[in-house]
């Protein structure tokens, strides 16, 4: 993990799938999120909470 002990992980790495979720919210027909499995679950929860699950395809990366 990078950053100082007081730096939250999301400031260093970014929110899970944020660019893909923003693209879907902006009207993209289909967005592919390629994230590690734990992050992917969070990103899909965010997509579902915002009604974007029909536009977001989740692919597990390394």
DAPEFEN-V702939 format. One record per helix or strand. SS is the DSSP state (H for helix, E for strand). FROM is the first residue (numbers start at 1). TO is the last residue. If there is no record, write none. Layout:
BEGIN
ss=[SS	SS]
from=[FROM	FROM]
to=[TO	TO]
END
This chain:
BEGIN
ss=[H	H	E	H	E]
from=[9	18	31	37	56]
to=[13	25	35	49	60]
END
